[in-house]
């Protein structure tokens, strides 16, 4: 749930800053902001497609030794999938374990009319596939594309219905911190 809540906060911040949904432009700007931060404890490496959309982002823990040398240790990897118009459809997260990338979960993003939905599915190593989503956040959008209502849902078993965990009305718009997007 922690992953979805943090990611959902990121989505809300992104939508309320100027964007209706998370797009390739937001992902690219978040990367550029995070990568250019001089005091960052992270280093980034990205791969892009022919449209300059970031398709893979590798995040490394950065340690500066006393002699000035920099050590990089793999931390996590994000793989992004976009619609033809640049809207983010999914973000899959991997963590570095046992000298290799291990899938841990996926966020799936959908937009229908005035509702933006983010669902989280965990990776099941036994079935080598994603389990059905067990967490969901919805953002109800106003005509000017700002969120006015955010709802969080959870279910204990994929065959059961989602249950509302909490809901909040948005009364003021937070500022968007692209560094948060690149590190989550």
N, C-alpha and C positions, 0 to 999 in steps of 0.2 A: 504494500500500500504506500510505503514511503516513496518509492520510485514514481508511482502515478501522481501522488500529491505534488511532489516537486516538479514533475514534468507538467502537470496541469497548471501549476502556478506560472511556469514558464510560458505555457500557451496563453494564459490569461494576460500576462504582461505583454506578450508579443501582439496579441489581438488588440489590446487597448492602446498600444502606443500609436500605431497608424495602420496596422494590417488587420484584415478580417480573419485571415487564417495564416498558419505558418507556411511560408513559401521558400523556394530556393534562395530568393534574395535575403530573407531573414537568416537562413542558415549560413549563407556566405558572409553576411555582415557580422554575425556572431563570431564566426571563425576568425575573420580579419581583426576584430576587436580583441579577442582573446589572444591571438597569436602575436599581436603587436604590443601587448602589455609587457613592459620591461621587468616588472617585479613578479611575474607569474612563476608559480611553482610547477607549471606544466609546459610542455612543448607539444606542438601539433604537426601532423603530416596529413595532407588530404589528397584524394584522387577525385578528379572531375570528369564528367562526361562531355560530349561534343557541345552541349548547351552551356558549359561552365557551371553546371549544377554539381555541388559536392555530393559524391556518391559514397565515399568512405572517408571517415575522419579517425585517425589514430591519435590517441592521447597518451603522452608519456609523462611520468613523474620526473621532474628535473631537479638534480642536486648539483650545486656548485661546490667543488672542493676548495680547500684553502689555497691551493696553487692556481685556482682559476679554471681548472678543467671542469667540464660539465659531464655528469653521468645521466643517461636517460634510461629509465626502466619502463617497459610497456605497462600501461594501466588499463585502458579500455579502448574499444573500437566501436564506432557507430557506423551503420550502413543505412543509407537513405534511399527511399524510392519516391518518385514524384509523378504527378499527373502531367499530361502534355502542357498544361498552362503553368506549370511550376509549383502547384500546390503540393505540400508534403503529404504523402499517403501513408508512409510508415517509416519508423526508425527502429532498427534492430540493434540491441546492445550486446557486446561481447566483453568479457573480462579476461585478463591474462592470468592463466593458471597452468601449472605444470608445463611450462615452456610452450604454451600454445593458447590460441584464442578459444574460449568456451562461451557459447551462446547462453544468455541468461533471460532475455525477454524481448518483447516487441511492443511498441506503441503504434496503434493504427488510428489514423485521422480521417474523419468523414465530415462532409458539409452537405446539409440538405436544408434548403430554404433559409430559415433564420436560426438553425441549430448546428453548432459545431461540436462534434463528439470525438473524444479520445478514449480508446480502450486499451487496456494492458493485458497481455497474455504472457505467461511464463513459458520458458523452453523446458520441455520434458525430455531428459536424456534417455529415458527408457524407450520412448516411442520415436525419438529423434524428430519431434515435431512440436509445434506450439500447442499448449493446452487451450481450450476455449477461454475467452476473456473472462476474468473474474472481477475486474475493476473498471469503472467507467466514469468519466467526467463529461458533463454537457455544459455548453456555454450558449445561452440564449442571446441572440444578437439583436440590437436595435437597427433601424434603417441606416444609421450612420456607421454601422459596422463595429460599434463598441458593445461589449458584453454588459448586460444589465442583470443577469442572473447566472450563477454557477451552482451546479448540483453535482454531488459525488455519490456514486452508487457502488455497492459491493455485493458479491454473492459468494457463498461458501462452497457451492457445487455448481458446475456448469449447467446442470439440468434444472436448477432452481431459478426463480426470477431474481432480478436485481432488487436490492432493498436500498432505499434512500439512506445514506449515512449522514449527510449534512447538505445544507443549501444556504446560499448567501446571495443577497442582492448587492450589486456593485453600486456604491454611491459616489465614489471618486475614482479617477483613473490613475493607477500607479505608473511610474516611469519605467521604461523598458531598459533592462541591463543585459546587453547581448552577451556579456561574459558568462552569465548564468546559463544561457542556452548552450554555450560551447563546452561547459564543464559538467553538465548533468548527464 
